[in-house]
């Protein structure tokens, strides 16, 4: 099993689009894939055609005795001609109030999602993170092998990036020593703008070989 978290505390950078794009590519390659929607907005859930999930990822986060991620995985409404059909661990409305409840647990709140991944039978799990660095995102980082960071090629794109990287290092040091940066993806690139080119230059200087060649 390989699990990848799509993470950036800024909203609107393309996390959900990247998540669904990866799920689509995996489906076309006939790879069994589970998308975990940790964003209370639920865009990955509805993007996969699931509108009224009976249960969701909140169940494994709030109830440590609920069971594994397999129990909440739901078949998405994906076109059947795309190879494998991705499954979704859905975001439900009560996910928005899950984080403050988790915060009342001084021990174990950071690895509820990781524990739910144990004994799962998914070759690939993609976690769509919320636009924050709270306990939902910490759970994503703790349960993942790698992170992918989408970054907009626009003004203030790098603002807050140091905070994200500090959180990554803290999780790597204390909770998940195997966590790596899988790559940085440049999104919303406009070749007509010098600003976009300058952001790309700065990202290349900082991330070097971690920066994907693809520009979106």
N, C-alpha and C positions, 0 to 999 in steps of 0.2 A: 504494500500500500504506500502511495505517495500522497501527501496532503500539502496543498499550496494555499496560502492566504493572500488575498488581494487587498492591500492595505494602504491607506493614506488618511490622515485625520481630516484633511480638507474634503469638503463635499464637491460634487460636480466635476471630478477629475477623470471619471470613466471607469470606476471600479466595477460597477455592475455590468457595463458593456464588455469589459475585459473578461469578467467571469463567464458571461454567456457566450462570448466568442471562443473561449477555451473549451467550454462544454460542447459547443457545436463542432469544433475541430476534433475533439476526442470522439464524439459520436460518429463522425465520418470515417474515423480510423477504427471504428468498431471497438472502442475502449469503454468498458463499463464505468460510468462516472456518476458521482453524487455531488450535487451542489448544496452547500450549507449556507442558508441565508441568515446571516447574523445582523442584518440591518433592519431595524423596526419599520422602516418604510416599505419593506417587502417587495422591492422592484424585481429582484431576481426570481422571486416566487411567481409573481404575475407574469414576468417575462417568459417563464416556462409554462405558462398557461394554466397555473393552479390558482384559483381565486377564493376558494373556501376550504382550506385544509382543515382536516378534523383534528390534527395534532401537529406539533411543530418542535423546533429546536429548543423552545422554552421548557419543554417537558424534561429534557435531559439536563438542562442547566439548573432548574429549580428543585428537581427531585433526584438526589444522588442515587436513589434505589430504583429509579424508573427502568433502567436497562440501557442497552446500547443504541447507537445511532441507527442500526438496522430497523429498530421498532418504529421509527418515525419517518423513515424514507418512503416517499410517495412517488409513484410513476408520473412523470410530467406529460403534458399534452404536446409532445414534440412530433413533428412530421415523421411518419414511419419509414419514409424513404431515405432517412439520414443515417442509417446504420443502427447503432445502439441507441436506445432511448435513455436520456439522462434522467436521473431521479433527483428529487428535491427534499431536503430537510427544511421545511418551510418556516418562514417568518409569519407569526400570527400577531394580532393586535396587542396581546398581553406581553409581548417581548419588550415593549417600550417601558414597562414598569419592572422588568426583570432585574435590571442592573442595580437599582437601589436595594432590592431584596438580597442580591448576592453580596452586597457590601456589608451586610450584617453578619456574614460568616467570616470570622477572622482566619480560618484555616480551610483550605481546599476550594475556595471560590474561584481560583485562577485556573484550575485544571479539570473542571467538570466536563468540558467538551472533549478534552484529551482522553479522559476515562471512558467516555461514550464511544470513542473510536476503537477501543480495544476489542479484538476479535471480530472487527468488521471485515466484510468481504469485498470491499471496493478497491479496485486497482488505483483509482484516482479520486481524490476528494478535493474540491475547490471551495474555499470559504470566502464568501463575499462579506467584507467587514463594514461596520458602520463608520460614519465620518467622525470618529472620536478615538481617544486612546484610553477609554475606560475598560471596565472588566469584560465587556463583550469582546473587545479587540484583544485583550490580554489572553482570554480563553482561546481565541483563534491562533495567536502566536505560540501559545503553549502546546497546541495540538498539531502544529504544522512542521513539515520538514524544511520548507522554504517560503519566503515571501516575494511577491512581485509588487513593486511600487509604481503605480501610474502617476505621472507628473505632467501637468499642463505646461505647455510652452508659452507662458504669458507672464505678465507682471505679477510679482509676489508669489510666483510658482515655488520658489525655494524657501519661502517663509514658513517656519514651522517644521521644516525637514529635519533640523537638528534634534528637535524634540522627539520626532518619530524614531530617528536613529538611536537616540539615548534609550528610549523604551525598548527598542529591538535588542540593544546590548544588555540591558538589565534582565530581560527575559532570557536571553542566551546565557547569561552568567548564572542565574539563580533558578530558572524553571525549565529550560529546554536547551541544553548545551549543543544539540545537533542542529539548531535552527541556523539557516544561512539566508543571505540575500540571493534569491534566484535571478533577479534582474530588475532593472528600472526601465519602464516603458514611457516614452514621450508621447503625449496625446495632444490633440487640438493644435497641431503644428500648422502654421500658416507661412508658406514659403515667401509670401509677399512682404512679410514683416521682419525688419531687422531685429526686433525684440525676440521673436521666436528663434532666430539664428543665434542670438547671444545666449539665450537660455540653453540651447543645445550645446553650445561651446562650453558653458560652465558645467553642465552635467557630465560632458565627456571628460573634462578636466578632473572632476571629483570622483566619478564612479568608474571611469576607465572601462575595463572589460565587462563590468556588470551592466553596462548600458546596452540595451537591445538596439540593433541596427534599424529596426522597423520604426518608421515615423507614422503616427496616426493623425 
